[in-house]
Amino acid sequence: MRFRHRAAAGFATLLLPFAGLVGLASPAEAATSATATYAKTQDWGSGFEGKWTVKNTGTTALSSWTVEWDFPSGTKVTSAWDATVTNSGDHWTAKNVGWNGTLAPGASVSFGFNGSGAGSPSGCKLNGGSCDGSSVPGDNAPSAPGTPSASGVTDTSVKLSWSAATDDKGIKNYDVLRDGATVATVTGTSYTDTGLSKGTDYSYTVRARDTGDQTGPASGAVKVRTTGNTEEPPPTGDKVKLGYFTEWGVYGRNYHVKNLVTSGSAAKITHINYAFGNVKNGQCVVDDTYAAYDKAYTADQSVSGTADTWDQPLRGNFNQLRQLKAKYPHIKVLYSFGGWTYSGGFGQAAQNPAAFAKSCKQVVEDPRWADVFDGIDIDWEYPNACGLTCDSSGPAALKNLTQALRSEFGQNYLVTAAITADGSNGGKIDAADYGGASQYLDWYNVMTYDYFGAFNAQGPTAPHSPLTSYSGIPQAGFNSADAIARLKSKGVPSAKLLLGIGFYGRGWTGVTQSAPGGTATGAAPGTYEAGIEDYKVLKNTCPANGTIAGTAYAHCGNNWWSYDTPSTIAGKMSWAKNQGLGGAFFWEFSGDTTNGELVTAINNGLK
């Protein structure tokens, strides 16, 4: 399958200079004293690695921290981790990320960066005071306001009210956050949010800011559903259950939209990503026009049971999806652009995000099928890193692209992205501003599969979709738990993360060892591509006989395969719920059995 996703394996991250990375943490609550110390940990002549360590030497907790310093001209930070680093000329500022801002008395935390030039930092400041701990300001951050209450809910608005926060020097104002993004800053303790979509779920929190511009913790969340929805809620619970439908599957795979009905899968999902539109000359375009909107279906092949006619304005997959939505009105369909093969066009798109977004809106909202699609998904493999080719658009490119898409499509459309699951230090997640981009997206499809496979022909054999790390894993950070944790550390809300499941296995041949870690001679034979096979085939030809790291593997003859089963999917869904994730997605429908047993496992596991 020439468009197969490959999430993280096999490529080093491309680290590029940056000067304007945004997403600043809140100003700090200071302890009685704290220190910041610097060390150069590596020097390779043309560059170096530096590390700052912040330690709370006082007796009260530190809720956040900011380290500032100056570099001499010609010395600069080129990439950073575990802090948000920005600069104004030669003055550099590092602020904690969401997970490492709080330091108990005596605790310390470090962040690092790669740099160029030969200079050393000077003029260090910690939270505006001395880095030696002698003059750290002592103002306390405000408390959390009370959980908002909602009233006056209409199709497009809601009134929120909350009890005041407290602070030793007074409250200046409050930020109102909708689904994790600030929508207003007010001085009072109420706000009416307008311009909402009818029949839509929203989550609101509030946080206070004191007269010293310190921001306190967020309040509890209140969920609001606007009125005016004419549909019944989906029968699938409140989690997203999304599957990819491949445009080319109607050919050799003989898999059509009607298969979603006959398998029972349509009743158990919430969303479909139609894959893939292409990205050419910086613009969205339909790829296979015949499969998309021209292929004629007979009555027995059609979702509606009615044959297409030669003169009807829309046929093909798009018309079948229209019929599916009529039969299952809870399903939302997104048009996905990019993928492994078509990601090369995103670099040009990133040079003019507004033009790209406009072109995508024109495709998605073409009058012939405007009612079919409820949103857009971009599958860029990978921004500012290497996939089929290497991209050098810079760490801010993804955020700029998603911001333009949200601006063009507005709040009534879903805007999502399929992203890398490389949880390693300095890996692909660190190469782009996934935290900053998430504010414009409804969710990320985190491609937690294809970590290991016969693209490393001699092995070692390893599960391609491990949930957790394990002793002997070939690459640290190449597992679902590390990827999700790293994205959370970048500020991505848990509810905006979907766990990825592969409906296929990856395998080697020439393997004598049953346990993972064996050597191989190459890729195991596959129906469509060596080293890859559908679950529906593997469950019979090479049944799973072992599990590791939350997924399954099988050794049969001299072949070794890893893949997910209904049992391992159940475990992964339980983990996803415990992590507060927004749900799960899978690649792709045609790998499942004719009765949709993997989709059933996802649905049951997320109820």
C-alpha positions as CSV (number, residue, x, y, z in Angstrom):
1,M,0.0,0.0,0.0
2,R,1.9,3.0,-1.3
3,F,0.2,5.4,1.2
4,R,0.8,3.4,4.3
5,H,1.5,5.6,7.4
6,R,4.9,5.3,9.0
7,A,4.8,7.0,12.3
8,A,8.2,7.4,13.8
9,A,10.8,4.8,12.9
10,G,14.1,5.0,11.2
11,F,14.8,8.7,10.8
12,A,16.8,11.2,12.8
13,T,15.1,14.5,13.7
14,L,16.1,17.6,11.8
15,L,16.9,20.4,14.3
16,L,16.8,23.9,12.9
17,P,17.3,27.4,14.3
18,F,14.3,29.2,15.6
19,A,13.8,32.8,16.9
20,G,10.1,33.3,17.6
21,L,8.7,30.1,19.1
22,V,5.6,31.0,21.1
23,G,3.5,29.4,23.8
24,L,4.8,31.1,26.9
25,A,4.2,29.7,30.3
26,S,2.6,31.7,33.1
27,P,4.7,34.1,35.3
28,A,6.1,32.5,38.4
29,E,5.1,32.2,42.0
30,A,8.4,32.5,43.7
31,A,9.7,30.6,46.7
32,T,11.8,32.3,49.4
33,S,14.9,31.5,47.3
34,A,15.8,29.5,44.2
35,T,18.9,29.1,42.0
36,A,19.6,28.6,38.3
37,T,23.0,27.2,37.3
38,Y,24.4,26.6,33.8
39,A,26.6,23.9,32.4
40,K,28.0,23.1,28.9
41,T,27.5,19.4,28.6
42,Q,28.9,18.8,25.1
43,D,31.0,20.7,22.6
44,W,31.5,19.5,19.1
45,G,33.3,22.5,17.6
46,S,30.6,23.8,15.3
47,G,28.0,23.7,18.2
48,F,27.4,22.7,21.7
49,E,24.8,21.4,24.2
50,G,23.9,23.5,27.2
51,K,21.9,22.7,30.3
52,W,20.2,24.9,32.9
53,T,19.2,23.5,36.3
54,V,16.6,25.3,38.4
55,K,16.5,24.4,42.1
56,N,14.0,25.5,44.8
57,T,16.3,26.3,47.8
58,G,13.4,27.9,49.8
59,T,10.7,26.6,52.0
60,T,7.6,27.1,49.9
61,A,6.6,25.6,46.6
62,L,7.6,27.2,43.3
63,S,4.7,27.1,40.8
64,S,6.5,28.2,37.7
65,W,9.9,29.5,36.6
66,T,11.5,31.8,34.0
67,V,15.3,31.9,33.4
68,E,16.7,34.8,31.4
69,W,20.3,35.3,30.1
70,D,22.3,37.1,27.5
71,F,24.6,35.5,24.8
72,P,27.3,37.4,23.1
73,S,26.7,38.2,19.4
74,G,27.0,35.1,17.3
75,T,26.0,32.6,19.9
76,K,22.4,31.4,19.9
77,V,20.0,28.5,20.7
78,T,19.2,26.3,17.8
79,S,16.8,23.9,19.5
80,A,15.6,23.2,23.0
81,W,13.7,20.7,25.1
82,D,11.8,20.7,28.4
83,A,11.3,24.4,28.2
84,T,9.8,27.1,25.9
85,V,12.8,29.2,24.7
86,T,12.4,32.5,22.9
87,N,14.7,35.4,22.2
88,S,14.8,39.1,21.5
89,G,18.2,39.7,19.8
90,D,20.9,38.3,22.1
91,H,18.6,38.2,25.2
92,W,17.1,34.7,25.7
93,T,14.2,33.6,27.9
94,A,13.3,30.0,29.0
95,K,9.9,29.3,30.6
96,N,8.8,26.0,32.1
97,V,6.4,23.8,30.1
98,G,3.2,22.5,31.6
99,W,4.5,19.5,33.4
100,N,7.7,20.8,35.0
101,G,6.8,24.2,36.5
102,T,6.0,23.1,40.0
103,L,9.0,22.6,42.3
104,A,8.6,21.5,45.9
105,P,11.2,22.8,48.4
106,G,14.5,21.2,47.7
107,A,13.5,19.9,44.2
108,S,15.2,20.7,41.0
109,V,14.5,20.5,37.3
110,S,16.7,20.8,34.2
111,F,16.2,21.8,30.6
112,G,18.6,21.7,27.7
113,F,19.3,23.1,24.4
114,N,21.6,22.8,21.4
115,G,23.5,26.0,20.4
116,S,25.9,27.5,17.9
117,G,28.8,29.9,18.6
118,A,31.5,29.9,21.3
119,G,30.0,32.3,23.8
120,S,28.8,31.7,27.4
121,P,25.7,33.0,29.1
122,S,25.8,36.2,31.2
123,G,23.3,38.3,33.2
124,C,21.3,35.4,34.5
125,K,17.9,36.2,36.1
126,L,15.5,33.7,37.7
127,N,11.9,34.9,37.9
128,G,13.2,38.4,37.6
129,G,15.7,38.1,40.5
130,S,19.2,36.8,41.0
131,C,20.1,33.3,39.9
132,D,22.0,32.7,43.1
133,G,18.9,32.8,45.2
134,S,19.6,35.9,47.1
135,S,16.8,38.1,45.6
136,V,14.0,36.1,44.2
137,P,10.7,38.0,44.4
138,G,8.2,36.7,46.9
139,D,4.8,37.4,45.5
140,N,2.3,34.5,45.5
141,A,0.3,33.4,42.5
142,P,-3.6,33.7,42.8
143,S,-5.7,30.7,43.8
144,A,-8.0,28.9,41.4
145,P,-11.4,30.4,40.9
146,G,-14.5,28.4,41.6
147,T,-15.7,26.0,38.9
148,P,-17.9,28.0,36.5
149,S,-21.7,27.4,36.4
150,A,-23.6,27.7,33.1
151,S,-26.9,29.4,32.5
152,G,-28.9,30.8,29.6
153,V,-27.7,28.2,27.2
154,T,-29.0,28.8,23.6
155,D,-28.1,27.5,20.1
156,T,-25.1,29.9,20.0
157,S,-24.3,31.2,23.5
158,V,-23.9,30.4,27.1
159,K,-23.5,32.6,30.3
160,L,-20.7,31.5,32.7
161,S,-20.4,32.6,36.3
162,W,-17.8,31.7,38.9
163,S,-16.7,32.5,42.5
164,A,-13.7,34.8,42.8
165,A,-10.1,33.7,43.2
166,T,-8.0,35.1,46.1
167,D,-4.5,36.7,46.0
168,D,-2.3,38.4,48.6
169,K,-2.0,41.5,46.4
170,G,-5.3,41.5,44.5
171,I,-6.9,40.0,41.4
172,K,-6.5,41.9,38.1
173,N,-8.6,39.8,35.7
174,Y,-9.7,36.4,34.6
175,D,-9.0,34.3,31.5
176,V,-12.0,32.3,30.2
177,L,-10.9,29.1,28.4
178,R,-13.1,27.2,26.0
179,D,-11.7,23.7,25.3
180,G,-8.3,24.8,26.6
181,A,-8.0,27.9,24.5
182,T,-8.5,31.5,25.9
183,V,-11.6,33.1,24.4
184,A,-11.9,36.2,26.7
185,T,-10.2,38.1,29.5
186,V,-12.6,39.9,31.9
187,T,-12.4,41.8,35.1
188,G,-15.6,40.5,36.6
189,T,-16.7,37.0,37.6
190,S,-19.1,36.3,34.7
191,Y,-18.9,36.1,30.9
192,T,-21.3,35.3,28.0
193,D,-19.7,33.3,25.3
194,T,-21.3,33.8,21.9
195,G,-20.9,32.6,18.3
196,L,-21.1,28.9,19.3
197,S,-22.3,26.1,17.1
198,K,-25.7,24.5,17.9
199,G,-25.9,21.1,19.4
200,T,-22.2,21.2,20.2
201,D,-20.3,20.2,23.4
202,Y,-17.9,22.7,25.0
203,S,-15.8,22.6,28.1
204,Y,-15.0,25.8,30.1
205,T,-12.5,26.7,32.8
206,V,-11.3,30.0,34.3
207,R,-8.0,31.2,35.7
208,A,-7.1,34.3,37.6
209,R,-4.3,36.9,37.1
210,D,-3.1,39.1,39.9
211,T,-1.8,42.7,39.8
212,G,1.7,41.4,39.3
213,D,0.5,39.6,36.1
214,Q,1.0,36.2,37.7
215,T,-1.5,33.5,36.5
216,G,-2.9,31.0,38.9
217,P,-4.1,27.4,38.2
218,A,-7.3,26.8,36.2
219,S,-10.6,26.1,37.9
220,G,-12.6,23.0,37.5
221,A,-14.3,22.4,34.2
222,V,-17.9,22.7,33.3
223,K,-19.3,21.0,30.2
224,V,-21.9,22.7,28.2
225,R,-23.9,21.5,25.2
226,T,-25.6,24.2,23.1
227,T,-29.2,23.7,22.1
228,G,-30.7,23.2,18.7
229,N,-29.3,19.8,17.8
230,T,-31.7,17.9,15.6
231,E,-29.8,14.6,15.8
232,E,-29.8,12.0,18.5
233,P,-26.4,11.7,20.3
234,P,-24.2,9.0,18.8
235,P,-24.8,5.6,20.3
236,T,-21.0,5.2,20.9
237,G,-20.4,7.2,24.1
238,D,-18.5,10.4,24.4
239,K,-15.2,9.2,23.0
240,V,-14.0,9.7,19.4
241,K,-13.9,6.4,17.4
242,L,-12.4,7.2,14.0
243,G,-11.4,5.0,11.1
244,Y,-9.5,5.8,7.9
245,F,-11.2,4.9,4.7
246,T,-8.8,4.6,1.8
247,E,-9.7,6.0,-1.6
248,W,-7.8,3.3,-3.5
249,G,-9.3,0.5,-1.5
250,V,-12.1,0.2,-4.0
251,Y,-9.7,-1.4,-6.5
252,G,-7.6,-4.4,-5.5
253,R,-8.9,-4.6,-2.0
254,N,-12.5,-4.5,-3.2
255,Y,-13.5,-2.5,-0.1
256,H,-16.3,-0.1,-0.4
257,V,-18.3,2.2,1.8
258,K,-21.1,-0.4,2.0
259,N,-18.7,-2.7,3.8
260,L,-19.0,-0.4,6.8
261,V,-22.6,-1.3,6.9
262,T,-22.4,-5.0,6.3
263,S,-19.6,-5.4,8.9
264,G,-21.6,-3.5,11.5
265,S,-18.8,-1.0,11.9
266,A,-20.8,2.1,10.9
267,A,-22.9,1.8,14.0
268,K,-19.8,1.6,16.2
269,I,-17.8,4.6,15.0
270,T,-18.1,8.3,15.3
271,H,-15.9,9.7,12.5
272,I,-14.3,8.7,9.2
273,N,-11.2,10.1,7.6
274,Y,-11.3,9.9,3.9
275,A,-7.7,9.3,2.7
276,F,-6.1,10.9,0.9
277,G,-6.3,14.2,-0.9
278,N,-3.0,15.3,-2.4
279,V,-1.0,18.5,-1.7
280,K,0.4,19.9,-5.0
281,N,2.0,23.3,-5.6
282,G,1.1,24.3,-2.0
283,Q,-2.6,23.5,-2.5
284,C,-5.2,20.8,-1.7
285,V,-6.4,18.8,-4.6
286,V,-8.6,15.7,-5.2
287,D,-6.3,12.8,-6.0
288,D,-8.2,10.0,-7.8
289,T,-11.2,11.8,-9.2
290,Y,-12.7,8.5,-10.6
291,A,-12.8,6.8,-7.2
292,A,-13.8,9.9,-5.4
293,Y,-16.8,11.1,-7.4
294,D,-17.2,9.3,-10.7
295,K,-17.2,5.5,-10.2
296,A,-20.7,4.1,-10.7
297,Y,-22.2,1.7,-8.2
298,T,-24.9,-0.9,-8.9
299,A,-27.8,-1.3,-6.6
300,D,-26.3,-4.3,-4.7
301,Q,-23.0,-2.4,-4.2
302,S,-24.7,0.8,-3.0
303,V,-25.4,1.8,0.6
304,S,-28.8,3.0,-0.3
305,G,-29.6,0.0,-2.5
306,T,-30.2,2.3,-5.5
307,A,-28.0,2.1,-8.6
308,D,-26.1,5.2,-9.8
309,T,-27.2,6.6,-13.2
310,W,-24.9,8.0,-15.9
311,D,-26.2,11.5,-15.6
312,Q,-26.4,12.0,-11.8
313,P,-24.2,14.9,-10.5
314,L,-22.2,12.9,-7.9
315,R,-21.2,9.2,-7.8
316,G,-18.2,7.4,-6.4
317,N,-17.0,7.2,-2.8
318,F,-18.3,10.7,-2.0
319,N,-21.9,9.8,-3.0
320,Q,-21.6,6.5,-1.0
321,L,-20.4,8.5,2.0
322,R,-23.4,10.8,1.6
323,Q,-25.7,7.8,1.7
324,L,-23.9,6.4,4.7
325,K,-24.4,9.7,6.6
326,A,-28.1,9.6,5.7
327,K,-28.3,6.1,7.2
328,Y,-26.1,6.9,10.2
329,P,-26.5,10.6,11.0
330,H,-24.1,10.5,13.9
331,I,-21.1,9.9,11.7
332,K,-18.9,12.8,10.8
333,V,-16.6,12.6,7.8
334,L,-13.3,14.5,7.4
335,Y,-11.2,14.8,4.2
336,S,-7.7,13.9,5.0
337,F,-4.8,15.4,2.9
338,G,-1.2,14.2,2.8
339,G,-0.1,10.9,4.1
340,W,3.3,9.2,3.7
341,T,3.4,9.6,-0.1
342,Y,1.8,13.1,-0.4
343,S,3.5,14.9,2.5
344,G,6.1,16.4,0.3
345,G,3.7,19.2,-0.7
346,F,3.3,20.6,2.8
347,G,6.6,22.4,2.7
348,Q,5.4,24.7,-0.1
349,A,2.0,25.0,1.6
350,A,3.7,26.3,4.7
351,Q,5.2,29.2,2.8
352,N,1.7,30.6,2.3
353,P,-0.6,29.1,4.9
354,A,-3.5,31.3,4.0
355,A,-3.5,30.3,0.4
356,F,-3.2,26.7,1.3
357,A,-6.2,26.9,3.7
358,K,-8.3,28.7,1.1
359,S,-7.5,26.0,-1.5
360,C,-8.5,23.2,1.0
361,K,-11.8,24.9,1.8
362,Q,-12.6,25.1,-1.9
363,V,-12.0,21.3,-2.3
364,V,-13.9,20.3,0.9
365,E,-16.8,22.7,0.2
366,D,-17.1,22.0,-3.5
367,P,-20.8,22.5,-4.2
368,R,-21.1,19.0,-5.6
369,W,-20.2,17.4,-2.2
370,A,-20.3,20.2,0.4
371,D,-22.7,18.2,2.6
372,V,-20.5,15.1,2.7
373,F,-17.6,16.6,4.7
374,D,-17.7,17.9,8.3
375,G,-14.0,18.9,8.5
376,I,-10.4,18.5,7.3
377,D,-7.5,16.4,8.5
378,I,-3.9,17.1,7.6
379,D,-1.5,14.2,7.7
380,W,2.0,15.8,7.4
381,E,4.7,13.2,7.8
382,Y,6.6,15.2,9.2
383,P,6.9,18.9,9.8
384,N,10.5,20.1,10.3
385,A,11.7,16.4,10.2
386,C,12.3,13.5,7.9
387,G,9.7,11.1,6.4
388,L,9.7,10.0,2.8
389,T,11.7,13.2,2.3
390,C,13.1,15.7,4.8
391,D,11.3,18.9,5.5
392,S,13.0,22.1,6.7
393,S,10.0,24.4,7.2
394,G,10.9,25.2,10.8
395,P,9.3,24.5,14.1
396,A,6.5,27.0,13.7
397,A,5.3,25.8,10.3
398,L,2.7,23.3,11.7
399,K,1.2,25.9,14.0
400,N,1.1,28.5,11.2
401,L,-0.7,26.0,8.9
402,T,-3.3,24.9,11.5
403,Q,-4.0,28.5,12.5
404,A,-4.7,29.4,8.9
405,L,-6.9,26.3,8.5
406,R,-8.9,27.2,11.6
407,S,-9.3,30.8,10.4
408,E,-10.5,29.7,7.0
409,F,-12.8,26.9,8.1
410,G,-14.1,28.6,11.3
411,Q,-15.5,26.9,14.4
412,N,-18.2,24.9,12.7
413,Y,-15.8,22.6,11.0
414,L,-13.6,19.9,12.5
415,V,-9.9,20.6,11.9
416,T,-7.5,17.8,13.0
417,A,-4.1,16.4,12.2
418,A,-2.4,13.0,12.1
419,I,1.0,13.3,13.7
420,T,4.2,11.5,14.6
421,A,4.4,9.3,17.7
422,D,8.2,9.6,18.2
423,G,8.5,10.1,21.9
424,S,12.3,10.0,22.0
425,N,14.4,12.9,23.4
426,G,15.1,15.3,20.5
427,G,12.8,13.3,18.2
428,K,10.1,14.3,15.8
429,I,7.7,15.6,18.5
430,D,10.4,17.9,19.6
431,A,11.0,19.2,16.1
432,A,7.7,21.1,15.8
433,D,5.4,23.2,18.0
434,Y,2.8,20.6,18.5
435,G,1.6,22.3,21.7
436,G,1.1,25.6,20.0
437,A,-0.7,24.1,17.0
438,S,-3.1,22.1,19.2
439,Q,-5.0,25.2,20.2
440,Y,-6.4,25.4,16.6
441,L,-7.2,21.7,16.3
442,D,-10.0,19.5,17.6
443,W,-7.6,16.6,18.1
444,Y,-4.5,14.9,17.0
445,N,-4.4,11.4,15.6
446,V,-1.2,10.1,17.2
447,M,0.2,7.5,14.9
448,T,1.3,5.0,17.6
449,Y,2.2,2.3,15.2
450,D,5.0,1.4,12.7
451,Y,7.7,2.0,15.3
452,F,9.5,-1.2,14.2
453,G,9.3,-3.4,11.1
454,A,11.1,-5.0,8.3
455,F,12.3,-1.7,7.0
456,N,15.1,-2.8,9.3
457,A,15.5,-6.1,7.4
458,Q,17.7,-7.9,9.8
459,G,15.7,-7.0,12.9
460,P,15.8,-7.1,15.8
461,T,12.2,-8.3,15.8
462,A,10.0,-6.0,17.8
463,P,6.3,-5.1,18.1
464,H,5.4,-2.3,15.7
465,S,2.8,-0.8,18.1
466,P,4.0,-1.2,21.7
467,L,1.8,0.5,24.3
468,T,4.7,0.8,26.8
469,S,8.4,0.4,26.8
470,Y,10.0,-2.9,27.7
471,S,13.4,-4.4,28.4
472,G,15.2,-4.7,25.1
473,I,13.1,-2.3,23.1
474,P,15.3,-1.2,20.1
475,Q,14.7,2.5,20.5
476,A,13.8,4.5,23.7
477,G,10.7,6.6,23.3
478,F,9.3,4.4,20.5
479,N,6.1,3.5,22.3
480,S,2.6,4.9,22.8
481,A,2.9,5.8,26.5
482,D,6.1,7.9,25.9
483,A,4.6,9.6,22.8
484,I,1.4,10.6,24.7
485,A,3.4,11.8,27.7
486,R,5.7,13.9,25.5
487,L,2.8,15.5,23.8
488,K,1.1,16.3,27.1
489,S,4.4,17.8,28.3
490,K,4.2,20.2,25.3
491,G,0.9,21.4,26.5
492,V,-1.5,19.3,24.4
493,P,-4.6,18.6,26.4
494,S,-5.3,14.9,26.9
495,A,-8.8,15.2,25.4
496,K,-7.2,16.3,22.1
497,L,-5.1,13.1,21.8
498,L,-6.4,10.0,20.0
499,L,-4.5,6.7,20.4
500,G,-3.7,5.0,17.1
501,I,-4.3,1.4,16.3
502,G,-3.1,-0.5,13.3
503,F,-5.4,-3.0,11.7
504,Y,-2.4,-4.9,10.2
505,G,0.8,-6.5,11.3
506,R,4.4,-6.0,10.4
507,G,6.7,-9.0,10.0
508,W,10.1,-10.5,9.3
509,T,11.2,-13.8,7.7
510,G,14.2,-15.9,8.5
511,V,13.5,-15.7,12.2
512,T,14.2,-18.7,14.6
513,Q,13.6,-17.0,17.9
514,S,10.0,-16.8,19.2
515,A,10.5,-14.0,21.7
516,P,11.1,-10.4,20.5
517,G,14.7,-9.4,19.8
518,G,15.5,-12.1,17.2
519,T,17.4,-11.6,14.0
520,A,15.9,-11.9,10.6
521,T,16.8,-12.1,6.9
522,G,14.2,-9.8,5.5
523,A,10.5,-8.9,5.2
524,A,7.9,-11.6,5.6
525,P,5.7,-12.1,2.5
526,G,2.5,-9.9,2.4
527,T,-0.5,-9.8,0.2
528,Y,0.0,-6.3,-1.0
529,E,3.5,-5.4,0.4
530,A,6.3,-7.4,1.9
531,G,6.5,-7.0,5.6
532,I,2.8,-6.0,6.0
533,E,-0.3,-8.0,6.3
534,D,-3.9,-7.4,7.3
535,Y,-5.2,-8.6,10.7
536,K,-8.0,-10.5,8.9
537,V,-5.4,-12.6,7.2
538,L,-2.9,-13.0,10.1
539,K,-5.5,-14.1,12.7
540,N,-5.8,-17.3,10.6
541,T,-2.4,-17.8,9.0
542,C,-0.2,-16.8,12.0
543,P,-2.3,-16.6,15.2
544,A,-0.8,-14.6,18.1
545,N,1.0,-16.8,20.6
546,G,2.6,-14.1,22.8
547,T,2.2,-10.6,24.1
548,I,4.6,-7.9,25.1
549,A,4.2,-4.2,26.0
550,G,0.4,-4.3,25.6
551,T,0.4,-5.8,22.1
552,A,0.6,-9.3,20.5
553,Y,3.2,-11.2,18.4
554,A,3.3,-14.5,16.6
555,H,6.1,-16.8,15.5
556,C,5.0,-19.4,12.9
557,G,7.6,-21.3,10.8
558,N,10.4,-18.8,10.1
559,N,8.1,-15.8,10.1
560,W,7.6,-13.4,13.0
561,W,4.6,-10.9,13.1
562,S,3.4,-8.3,15.6
563,Y,-0.2,-7.0,15.5
564,D,-3.1,-6.0,17.7
565,T,-5.9,-8.4,18.6
566,P,-9.3,-7.7,20.1
567,S,-7.8,-8.6,23.5
568,T,-4.8,-6.2,23.2
569,I,-7.1,-3.5,21.8
570,A,-9.3,-3.8,24.9
571,G,-6.2,-3.2,27.1
572,K,-5.1,-0.2,25.0
573,M,-8.6,1.3,25.2
574,S,-8.6,0.9,29.0
575,W,-5.3,2.7,29.1
576,A,-6.6,5.5,26.8
577,K,-9.5,6.1,29.1
578,N,-7.3,6.1,32.2
579,Q,-5.1,8.7,30.5
580,G,-8.2,10.9,29.7
581,L,-7.6,10.7,26.0
582,G,-10.2,11.8,23.6
583,G,-10.6,8.4,22.1
584,A,-8.9,6.3,19.4
585,F,-8.5,6.0,15.7
586,F,-7.3,3.2,13.4
587,W,-5.6,2.6,10.0
588,E,-7.7,1.3,8.2
589,F,-11.1,-0.3,7.8
590,S,-10.2,-2.9,5.2
591,G,-7.7,-4.7,7.5
592,D,-10.6,-5.8,9.8
593,T,-12.6,-9.0,9.6
594,T,-15.9,-9.1,7.7
595,N,-17.8,-8.8,11.0
596,G,-15.6,-5.9,12.2
597,E,-14.2,-7.5,15.3
598,L,-11.4,-4.9,15.8
599,V,-13.9,-2.0,15.4
600,T,-16.1,-3.8,17.9
601,A,-13.2,-4.1,20.4
602,I,-12.5,-0.3,20.1
603,N,-16.1,0.5,20.6
604,N,-16.6,-1.8,23.6
605,G,-13.3,-0.6,25.1
606,L,-14.2,3.1,25.0
607,K,-17.8,2.8,26.3
